[in-house]
Amino acid sequence: MIVRDKPSAWQLLFLMRGSIVPRILPQLAVVALFSVAVKYLYHAAYVDLSAVSMAPFAVFGIALSLFLGFRNNASYDRWWEARGHWGQLVYDVRSLGRTTETLIGANHPERRGLLNDVAAFSHFLRGSLRKIKATDDAARFIGKELAEQADAAANQADFMLRNMGKRLGALYRAGDIDSIGVRTLDERLTAIAAVQAANERIANTPLPFAYSLLVHRTAYLYCFLVPFGLASSVGWFAPFFAAVVAYVFFGLDALSEELENPYGCEPNDLPLNALCRVNEISVAEALNETPPEPLKPVKYKLS
């Protein structure tokens, strides 16, 4: 995620970090060159485009902008919902730290194991959403042996939840907490499981492919037809205006595609590493340990 102060008006024209321009630059270049070729053919009288007006393109552009706007809103809703669920996870981890201190005791060894398990859970959830290995990060809290056992499971994050449930069962059977305490702590684990399920739902349910394909094709069709309408109306400025139009429509299309999966490593995706670090800090403070430093943006990008 890009984190920076609001740039000045001059900087806005040239900022590339976090911009969608590098991703769509090849398409912009192709549209501009295609527009140059169309303008040359018209200028050399190889084709007659004098009867082609911009009126149909204006209507077509309005319809396309509505489609792109709807898809962009749908993608942003997914991004914001995912951020809300990770915010809920931070809340649940802190609540678990506070509740375990009240019901189990600050110095109980199982409390330390339970909170280390939830820190490892955060990393395994991040790994499953990004489709990367998070075993080494989790091993810092639960040890290499347990981390490898979790890694061998079909769902590593769920393995950690089940392990936390086993700890609660052991505490209850040992008489360290009563039935009300078990119920209270199990509600915290249930809330964490709900966060995991919600994130997996977002990750595994993309926007309907047919709709995305329709918008994508229409954007390309429009951007490669608009030079024919510009050739006779704006002269040799046609390539410039065609590139501007392509920037708007290709940019919205690419941005919505990027936001559709909020768990990746693109500049505008969620900073899952930083959010896992927030949970690490919460666990360390709950255990009266020195917390690690929060992650800071590197070249304005918080990963």
PyMOL commands that set and color helices and strands:
alter all, ss='L'
color gray80, all
select helices_A, chain A and resi 9-14+21-43+55-103+109-130+135-142+144-152+156-173+179-204+209-230+235-260+272-286
alter helices_A, ss='H'
color red, helices_A
deselect
rebuild
show_as cartoon
